[in-house]
Structure formats: structure tokens, C-alpha cells
Amino acid sequence: MSVAQTISRVQSWRPKFGPIWLAAPALAFVAVFLLWPMARLIGLSIQDADTAAFTLDHYQKLVDTPVYSRILGITFRISVLTAFFSVLLGYPLASWLASLPSHKRNKWLFLVLLPFWTSYLVKTFAWMIMLGDKGLINSILTGTGMAEDSLSLMYNELGVLIGMVHAMMPLAILTMVPVMANVDNRLSLAAGSMGARRSQRFWLIEFPLTMPGVAAGGLLTFITSLGFFIVPAYLGGRGQTMLAQIIIMQVQQLVNWAFAAVLSVMLVAAALVAIWFYDRLFGLSTLTSASSTSGKKHGQWLRFLAQKVLSLLAWLSSPFDRLGQSTSERRPFKFAYVLIIFVFLLAPAMIVLPLAFTSDRTLAFPPPGYSLRWFEFYFNSPIWISATIRSFGVAFATAIVATCLGGLAALALARSDSRYGKAIFALMLAPMIVPRIVIAVGLFYLMAQIGLVASNIGLIIGHTLLAVPFTFITIGAVLKGYDWRLNDAAATLGAGRITVLRLITLPLLRGGIISAALFAFVTSFDELTIALFISGGLKSTLPKQMWDDMYLQLNPTLAAVSVVVLVIVTLLLIAAQKVQKK
């Protein structure tokens, strides 16, 4: 083969704009099942229900009705507080994890991933047991004499914040760790050698470098909290009703699609405003990159303001510089804090496990006796087994479809320098950014018209839409370290694209692909929001069946089912870690 033929073959293998067409299936999927339903919801919000004429009466109702304005304020307040405390409490743990060697960090991250992927229903169920009037915490306080009467820890804002911070903190930690791990610690050491105090090194050097991760963690937890309804429904009272609960009521009880669309538009608008600010300050791509540098250049006034605020914080923290000056003095405090946070994160799993083996008909901790009767009831119940089998089937199909769509899109962006790359990247993350309750309402409205409600296909479509961003990010992260020269070398030796993909690319990316599929499986297996609208009747999934059962009565069967879900999620996470090591 001549030199000219070799160059021609390589150029044909890697065209100027790359295989951007590989992202077409994923983009079409997102357009049909996310953008189109969203556009229809916006249309419903400005359309008269009877005459189909343009109107703003629905938005006027939102403004004129005090209860909706109050619920909107409650939603924003709880979401902001959840994001703030998730980042604040998770920051020290994320910093400690980032300081560990990579092999040790991955082992400890497993304890963060476990509560992150554990079902929200399981976690909420456990907190109900711990925070109740006769729950574990009140039993300890009254039994030890620390409190005369039971404290009000549930059906108020405190209970909601505890449950939501517990659910959101792993997301904040997992977002901050990659950014913190890339910070060059030599900068802080150099500042210390020049006389900078510990508070100055942290606030003026270390914290600004980790700020993109902090902001990303706050953004994702805030957006996710906007669409939350499980925790407020069970741990809150009327004063903690959030917008997602009202949307569910408008659709399922009042069948008021127009007003449900208005509330959905408000949630999306709030999310878009938060994303716009983040993109202007840091750049949207830092949501998935492990870089600690900003994606955007700050304005002079904003940089000046930030420096003044950080300098003030450094000055306020200076009196504490003498506390634990040496590393050996600080280590016990750091260890104690890390231990407390891990206990907080793993508490639901530790509480549910013994309750699943109780011999009593009621939930009391500690159990008066131990028995397998509730597991026997679960495995002998046609309703529970049918829901479990359906969840497995839907999750398996979701893993395959989401991995194919997300993997092709990630491959397209990795091999392309197209000017549309940023737009494609944003569209692939859109299902993760739009509140889930809004996605569920839009899909329900669409599938009700095409006959896919209460069908497995409808569930697979909805779950795939939610799982695609995770597969896209996971495979995209693996592709960043892929050596494309191997493909070029194979092309020069006469291998076609399909041959290279089958014999070189896929085997080298196998670990990332399997991990992405496992994460997609867990996302589907744990999903409730889509199932709450799309599933119904005999097409109930395991989370939907748990939701229905929790509404009727808390019973030990739920604890047994929760343990089954925990075991499945744990085994999948262990499998994902082993695959990544290989």
C-alpha cells in the first residue's frame, strides 16, 4: 500500500467533522419523548380548554390564588435549603475522599453510592421508622432521660429536610469529588511556606479551585429537589406541600391538564434560570468533567465581589487557626466527622435490615423476636412477585436501549469536532436537568393519546429517557482516556469501521459499557415518578407497589421488600466496581 493510499484511508476513517450522525438516534429519542411533550405542555398552559384559543388565564390563576403562591415559595425554600445543607455537610467528606489514593477512594465511594442508588421509598420508609413519635430516635432520647416527651421530628419541615438532605447529599458528594481530586495541593503548600494562615489557604486558594464542583453539586441537588414529592408526602405535613404533589393531584384527581402544565412550566423555568447562571459562571460542560477550572470568564465586578467575600470569611475564620494546628491534632476531629456522616448516610439500611426479620405484626425497634415470615409472605404473594418480575424485565430492556443510545452519542462527541457538539451535549443532559415530575406529566399526556399508558413499552421508554444521561456520561468518561491511534492503525492495515468497532473499540470500552448498563438498570429498577403515571392496574412495578402499600399502612412486609431492593442494588454496585477494576 502506498503512502498516498494510507493517508487517504486514515482520512476516510476520521472525517473532518467526525461521526456526528451516531448521535442521531439518541437525539431523536430525546426530541420525541422530552422536547415534544414539553412543547405540548407549554401549549396547554396558554390554551383555553374549551375554545383552544390563546389565553393567560391559567397563569393569572396561579398569581391570584394565594395557596399556590405559598406552595411555590415552600418548594423554592425547601429546595434551596436542601441544596445548601447537602453541599455544606458533604463538602468535608468529599474533601477527605479526594485526598485519598484512587484505589482507597473507590472503596469508600461505594458507601456513598449505596445510599445514592437505594430507592427513595426505602430511605423514606426507614426515616419514618426513626423519626416517628415512638421511633428509634425518640425511644433513645426518652429512654436515656435526655428528653421527657417525644420530640416532633416528623410531619414538619425538619423531617422533610432530614429526608431530603439524606437523599441529596450523595449526589452533591459524587459531584464535588472529581473536581477536588484534580486540585493541585502544592499551591496551598506554597502559600503556607510564604506565611499564609490555614484559613487564608482554604478560603483564598483551595475553596475557589473547588468552586465549580460546589456549584455543580448545589445546582443538581436544587433541580432534583424541585421535583421531589416522596419525602414531603411521607415526612412532611400540609405546611410542607411541594409543587410536585400539587401537579400529581391536578393530573390524577382533578384531571386539570392546563393548570398542571402551568405548574410544570414554572418548575422548568426555575431549573433553566439556575442552569443559565451556572453556565454563565462555570460552563455547562463542567457538570460532567473533572476539571476545577471555570468554563467561563467571570466579570470583573463578580470576581472582585467574590474575592471580598472570601477575604471576609478568611478573616472570620482566623481565630480558629490555632485549633488543631498540626495534622495529628486535626485527624481525630476529621475522623469523627467522617464517621458521623457515613452513619447518617447508611442509617436507613442499618435500620430496615433487622426490621425485615421481626416476628411481630408491627414495626418496633428493636424487634421483639426474629422470623422469616415476612419474606415468606413476599415470595408467596402473586402481586409482589409480579411487580418484581416486571421491574426486572423493564430494567433489563432499559439498560440495553439506554446503553446503546448513550454510548453512540458519547462516541459521536468523542470523535467529532462539530460546532453542534455543545448543543448535542446539552440535549443529552436535558433529561437529568428537567425535573422528573415534569417529564412524567409530559410523557403521560403523550402516551395517553398513543395508547401506551399501563404498558411495559411505555415504562421502558420513560425509564430509558431518564437513564440515557447516566450512560452518556459513564461511557463518555471512559472515552476520554481512549487511544484513538489504535483505530487509525487498524484502518491503515485494511480494517473496516465495523471490524474496528467489534474487535478493538468495544473490547477496550467493555468495562465502561457494562458499568453504564448496570447504572441504567438500577435507575429503572428504582424509578417511581414515571411508574406513578405510566404504570397502572396489573402493570405495576415494585416501587409503585411499595408506594401503594405505604399509603395504606406501614407493615413488616415493606421492610422485607426494602431489604430485597437493597440486596439487589448492592450486588449490582459490587458488580460495577469489579468490572471497572478489570
N, C-alpha and C positions, 0 to 999 in steps of 0.2 A: 504494500500500500504506500502510495507516495505521500510526501509531506502535505501537499495541497489537499489530497483526499482526507487525510487525518484531520486537518484543520476544519474542513467542511463538515466532517461527521460530528466533531465536537460542537461546532456552532449550531448544527441542526438539533443536537441533543439539548442545548441550553440556549434557546432563542432570546432575543433581546429583552422581551417583556415576560419571559418565563411562562410556565403552565398555569396562568391565572384562571383558565377555564375549569380547572379542577375544583375551584370553589363554587362553581355554578349550582351543583345540587344542594349544597348547604344554604346558599343564598336564596335559592328558590323556595326551599323549605321554610326558612325564616320569613320570607316575604309573604307566603301564602298563609302561614299559621300564626304569625305575630303581627306583621305590619298591616296586612289586610283586615284582620279583626280589630286592631287598634283604630284604623281609619273608620271602620263602621261604628265603633263605639263613639268616636268623636262626632260622626254624623248623627247618631241617635241623640246626643246631648244637645244638639242645636236644631232638632226637628220636632215639630208638633206631632203628637201621637195620632191624632185624628186626621189632620189635613196634610201631613207631611211637609208643611211649609216651614220656612226658616223662622226660628224663634229663640230667644234667650230667656224664656220664662223659667226654664229648669234651673239655670244659673241664678236667676233672681230669687227663686225659692230657697236656694242654698244660702243666699245673703240675708234674706228676710226671716228665715227660721232660726231663732237663737240656738236651739238644741243642736243643729248641725254645725253651726259655727263653733259651739263649745266642744263638740266631739272632734272637730278638725283641730282645734287648739290642743286638746288632750292627746291626740295622735302625734302631733309635732313635738309636744313636750316630752312624752314618754320615749319617742324615737331619739330625740336629741340626748336625753339623759342616758338612755341605753348605750348609745354610741360613745358618749363621754366616759362613762364608768367602764365600759368594755375595754377602751383604749388605755385609760388610766390604770386600771388594775392589771391589765395584760401586758403593759409595757415592761415592767421589771422582769417578768417571766420570759418575755420574748428576748430581752437583752441578755438574760442568762443563757438561754438556749443558743443564741447567736454566738456566744463566747466559747461554746463547746466545740471540740473537734467534730467533723462531719459525721463520723461513724457513731459517736455517742449522741450527737444531736438527733439523728434519725430515730434512735431508740426512745429518747424522751418525747419526741414529737408524736410517737404512737399514742402516748397518753393524752395528747391534745386532739389527735384525730379521732380517737374513740368517742369522746362526748360530742365532737363536731358532727360525726355521721350517725350518731344514735338518734333514733326517732324523737321528734319534738314531743310526741304524745307520751312516750316512755319517760322522758325527762320531766314533763309537766305532771304526769301521774305520780312520780316519785316526790316531787316538791309538794304536792297536795298532801302526801302522807307525812312529810317532815314538817310542814308549816301549819297544819291544822290545829284546832284548839286542843285536841288530845294527841297531837302528832309527836314525833320524836323530839324536836327541839323544846316544845313546851313541857313534855314529860321530864326531860333532863333539867330544865330550869326550875320547875315546881318540885321535883324530887330531891334536888340538891339544896333547896331553900333559897336559891338565887332570885326567885320570883314567887310571890304569894298566889297570884292568879295567872291563868294562861294569858299570854300576850297575843294581841291581834296581829298576826303575821300574814294573814291571807284575806282575800276579798277586799284588798285595798291596794294603793299604789306601791307600797313597799313589797308586797307579794309579787306584783307584776314585774317590778324592776329586778327582783331577785331572779325570777324565772327567765326574764328576757336577757339579762346580763349573762347569766349562765349559758344561755343558748348562743349568744353572740360573741362572747369573749374568745372562744376557739377560732372563730373567723378572723377576729382582729389580730390574734397572735400569729396565725398562719400567714397573714398578710404582711406583718411587720418583720418577721424573722428573716426572710430573704434579703430585705433591704439592710437590716442591721448586720447581717453576716458579711456584707460587702464593704462595710465602713473600715477604713484604714486606721487601726488603733495607734499607729505610730504618730499620727497627728496630735492626738491627745497627750501622748508621752512627750512629744517635742514641746508642747505648750507647758507641760509640767516642769520640764527641765529649764524653761525660761521664767519660772516663778509664778505661773498661773495656779490659782487655787482650784481645789476639786470642783467646787460649784461653778467656777468660770469655765473649766474644761468641759463640764457636762452641758451647760446651757448655751455656751457660745461656740462649741465645736461639735460635740457628739450629737446633741439633740437636733441641730439644724441639718446634719447629714442624714439623720433617720426620719426627718420630717415627711418626705414623700411616702414612706411606709405608714407612718402615723396617720397622715391624711387619707391614704387609701383604705386603711382599716376603719377609720371613722366614717368614710363615705359608704363603704359596703355595708357596715353594720346599720347605719342610718337608713339606707334604702331598703334593706331587708326588714328592718323594724317597722317601716311604714305600712307594709302589707301583712303584719302579724295579726293573728286572731286566736290561735290556740291558747297561748299563755293568758291573754286578757280574759278569754272566755271562762277559764277554769280557776285562775288565781286572782282575778280582779272582780270588782263589783260594778254597779251601774256607773259610778263616777270614773271608771277606767275603761269604759267602752271606746273601742277604737274604730277607725273608719272602715277597716276590712269587715268587721262584724256587721256594720250597717249595710255594706254592699251585699253581703250574703243574705241579709234579711230582705233587702229590696228585690233581689232576684228570686229567692226561693219561697218567700212568704207573700210578699206584696206584688210580685211579678211586675215591678215598675222598672223596666229596662232603661228608660230615659234618665231617670234620676240616678240609677246605678251607674250609668255611663258618665254622668256629671261627676260623681264621686271618684270614679276611676280616673277620669281626666285630671282631677285635682292631684291625685297621688302621682300620676306620671309627670305632671308639671313640676311638682316638688322635687322628684327624682332628677328630672332634666336640669333644673336650676342648680342643684347640688353638683351634678356632673359637669355642668358648664364652668362653674367656679373652679372645680378641681382641674379640669382640662386647661383652663387659663393659667393656673398656677404651676402645675406639675406636668401636664401632658397625660392624655388618657392611656398611653402605652405603658406607663409606669405601674398601672394596676396589675400587670402580669409579669413585669420584668423585675429582676433582682438588682436593679441599679438604685443607687442612692443619690443620683443627681437629678435635678429637676428637668422636666421635659420642656418647660417654658422659661423664658427670662422674665423675672419679676420686674415690675415697675419700680422706679427709684423711690417713690413715696412708700410703697409697700415694703420694700427692703429696709428702708430707714425705720419704719414703724416696727417691723419685726425685730430689728436689732435693739431698739429701745426697750421693747417688752422683754426680750431675753436678757438684756443687761439688768433690768429691774429684778427679774427672777433670780439672776445670779447674785445680786446684792442681798435680796431677801433670804437666800439660802446660805449665805456666807457664815452666819452664826453656827451652822451645823457642820462646818468643815472639820472642826476639831473632834467630832464624834466619829470614832472608828477610823482614825487616820490611816492605819495600816490595813493591808488586805486581810490579815489574820483576825483583826478585830471586827471587820465588816462581814466575814464569812458566816458566823452564826446567825446574824440578822437576815442575810440573804437566803440562807438555807431554810430558816423558819418561814419566811415569806413564800418561797417556792413551794414548800410543803403545804402551807395553808391553801394556796391557790389550786394545787393539784387535788387536795382533799375536796375543795369546793367543786371542781370540775367533775370528779369521779364519784361524788356523794350519791347521785341518783342511782348509778349502777350498783353501788355497795348496799343501798337500802332495799332496792327491788329484789335482789337475789334471795335473801333469806325469807322475804315475804311470800315468794312464789312457792315455798315449801311448807307454808303454815298448815296446821291441821284444823284451824278454826275457820268459821264461815265469814268472819270479819277480819279487817286489816288492823292488826295491832302489833306494835313493835316494842320489845322482841316478841316473836311468835310464841304462843303457849306450848306448842308442840310442832313436830315436823311430819310431813306426809307428802306423798306424790299424787294425791287425789286430784289436784287442780291441773296437773299435767295430763293425767288420765282423762279428765273431762275435756281438755283441749283437743287431745288426739282422737277422742271418740266423738267429737262434735262435727257433724257434716258441714255446718255453717262456717266454723273456724277453719277447718281443713280446706274447704272450697275456696275461702278467701286467701289462704296461704298459698295454695297452688296457683291461683290466678295472679297473685303478686309475683310469684317466681316466674311464671310464663311471660307476663308483661315486662318484668325487669330484664329477663334474658333477651327478649326481642329488642327492647330499648337499648341495651348495651351494644348489640350488633349494629343497629341502624345509626345510633349516635356516634359510635366509634368510626364508622365509615364516613359519615358526613363531616365530623370534626377533623378526622385525620386528613381527608382530602383537602379541606380548607387550609389546615395548617401547612400541608405540603405545598399548596399553591403560593401562600405568602412567603414561605421559606425560600422558594425557588424563583421568586418574581421581584422585579423592581418597578412594578407598575405604579403609576401615580394614583391608582384607585386602592392601593394597599391599605391606607388608613381608614377609608370608608368601609372596606370589607372587614377589617379588624373590629371596627365599632359595631357593625351589624352582627358579627359572630358573638360579641359580648352582650348584645341587647337583651336576650332572654335572661341573663344574670342580673341585669341592671333594672329592668322593668319589674315592679312588684308582682309577686306571684299571683296575688288575688286578682289583679288586673288581667294577667294572661289567662287565668282560669275563666273569668267572666267573658272575655272576648272569644275564647275557644268554645265555650258553652253556647254562646249566641250563634256562632258559625256552625257548630256540629248539630245543633237542634234543627237547623234548616237542611242539612245534608244527611240526616238520619244516622249519625254516629254516636249519639248520646247513649249511655248504657251499653257500650260495645268495647271489646278489647282493642280494636283498631283505634278508636278514639283515645283510649288511655295510652296506647303506645305512642301516638302522635304527640299528645300533650307531654308525656314524660320525656320523649326524645327532645322536644323543644327545650326543656329545662336542662337536660344533660349535655347537649351539644357544646355549650361554652366550656364545661369541665373537660371534655375530651379534646376540644380545640386547644385549650391551654396546656394540658398534660403532654400531648404529642408535640405541640409547638415548642415546649421547653426542651424536649429530647432532640428535636431537630436543630436547635441552636448549637449543639455540640457535634453535629453530624459532619463528617468529612466528605464533601461532595466530589472531591477529586477521585474517589473510588468509582463513582458513577461515570465520570469523564474517562477514566482509564478503561473501564469496561466498554464504553462506547467506541473508543479508538480500536479496540480489539474485535469489533463487529457485533457486540451485543445490542439487541434492540431494547426499546424502552420497557416493554413488558418483561423481558428477561432480566434486565437490571432491577426492576421493581421486585420481581419474585425472588431472585437469588441473592441480591445484595441489600437493597433498601429495607425490605420488610424483615429479614432476619436480624439486621442490626438495630431496628427500631422495635423489636418484638417486646422488650420489657416495657417500654412506654405505651405501646398499643394495648398490652394486657392490663396495665395499670389503669389506663383510660377506660377500658371496658368495665373493669371492676368498680371504678368510681361511678360510672354511668348506671351500673346495676344497683349500687347502694342508693343513688339518687332516686331511682324509680321505686325501689322496694320501700323506701321510707316516705314517699311523697303522699301528701294528704290533700293539698289545696285543689289540684286538678281532679283527683278522685272524688272530692266532695261534690263537684259539679257534673263530671262526665260519667262516673260510675253510678249505679243505682240498681235496686231490685236484687236480682241474683248475680249481678256483675260487680259485687262489692270487693274491694281489695282489703288486705289485712289492716292497714292504717284506718281505712274508712270503717271497718267493722269495730275496731278499737274505739274510734270516735263515737260511734252509735252506742256502744256498750258503756262508755264513760258517762254519757249523758243520762243513762238510766240509773246506774249505781256503781260505786267503786267496790269491786269484789276481787278475791284472790285469783280468779281466772285471768284478769287483766295483768296481774303480776307474773303469772306463768307465761302468758303471751309475750310480755315485755322481756322476759329472760330469753325466750326463743329468738326474738328480734336481736337482742344484744349479742347472743352467741353467733348468729349469722353474720352480723356486721363485724364482729371481732375476727372471725375466721377469714372474712374477705379482706380485711385490712392486713392481717398477717400474711395472707397470700400475696397481696400487692407489694408489701415490703420485701418478701423473699424474691419476687420476680424482679424488683428494682435492683436488689443486690446482685442477682445473676447477670 
